[in-house]
Amino acid sequence: MAQYKLYGRPGSGSLAVQMALEEIRVPYERIWVADGAADVATFRTISPTGKVPALALPDGTVMFESAAMLVHLSLEHPQAELAPQPGTSQHARFLQWMVFLSANVYESALRVYYPVRYSSRGENDGEPIREQGTRDFLAHLTLISQALNPYVLGSQYPLPTSISTCSRRGSRAANRI
Ligand SMILES: N[C@@H](CCC(=O)N[C@@H](CS)C(=O)NCC(=O)O)C(=O)O
């Protein structure tokens, strides 16, 4: 039977999508993508960004961008109640947090992981980029913490919490400041 295929790595943002698939209780195959250059080149033939997660839908369509996967899964499986009803103000808030987490929190964590990618001077600028990424990451978490009651959308909607998992290493780095 055709099923979802989730491409990921241990400790990466693929965990957020895996959590959603587990909540929905659909069968899926988890495929670990090795991070060697040849492995990533092969993976790019499946998903052009070469980044994890990637999600192959049961009809073979391959998606990248974790927030898009989570929004899609919540809409495709409404019975799992992963997100508020589309068209409501609560759903608008849900979309707001999904985009914020992806575009800001996840982005600043990536500057902490891969600082040399953000400057043409490479390693020379690594430390200031990592420091600024950490500051931004903490500022984004502060903004989120002000919206907690006790979660950003109430306790029954887990997706915004799950997408922040890729930031775990970033938050450890943040502890140094
Ligand atoms: N905006 C993307 C970010 C994906 C991303 O950067 N994933 C990281 C792991 S958490 C990755 O694959 N890094 C490997 C690399 O950039 O070479 C998403 O939300 O899916």
The ligand as a Tripos MOL2 file, in Angstrom:
@<TRIPOS>MOLECULE
LIG
   20    19     1     0     0
SMALL
NO_CHARGES

@<TRIPOS>ATOM
      1 N1         13.1480   25.7350    6.1470 N.3       1 LIG1
      2 C1         13.5090   24.3400    6.1290 C.3       1 LIG1
      3 C2         14.8530   24.1470    6.8120 C.3       1 LIG1
      4 C3         15.3970   22.7500    6.5710 C.3       1 LIG1
      5 C4         16.8000   22.6150    7.1370 C.2       1 LIG1
      6 O1         17.6120   23.5560    7.0850 O.2       1 LIG1
      7 N2         17.1000   21.4130    7.6680 N.am      1 LIG1
      8 C5         18.3780   21.1570    8.2540 C.3       1 LIG1
      9 C6         18.2550   20.1370    9.3800 C.3       1 LIG1
     10 S1         17.2540   20.7130   10.7210 S.3       1 LIG1
     11 C7         19.2820   20.5260    7.1840 C.2       1 LIG1
     12 O2         18.8660   19.6960    6.3990 O.2       1 LIG1
     13 N3         20.5480   20.8980    7.2100 N.am      1 LIG1
     14 C8         21.5260   20.3500    6.3420 C.3       1 LIG1
     15 C9         22.1460   21.3930    5.4800 C.2       1 LIG1
     16 O3         21.6770   22.5370    5.4620 O.co2     1 LIG1
     17 O4         23.1250   21.0570    4.8170 O.co2     1 LIG1
     18 C10        12.4040   23.5110    6.8030 C.2       1 LIG1
     19 O5         11.6830   24.0470    7.6770 O.co2     1 LIG1
     20 O6         12.2140   22.3450    6.4300 O.co2     1 LIG1
@<TRIPOS>BOND
     1     1     2 1
     2     2     3 1
     3     2    18 1
     4     3     4 1
     5     4     5 1
     6     5     6 2
     7     5     7 1
     8     7     8 1
     9     8     9 1
    10     8    11 1
    11     9    10 1
    12    11    12 2
    13    11    13 1
    14    13    14 1
    15    14    15 1
    16    15    16 2
    17    15    17 1
    18    18    19 2
    19    18    20 1
@<TRIPOS>SUBSTRUCTURE
     1 LIG1         1 GROUP 0 **** ****
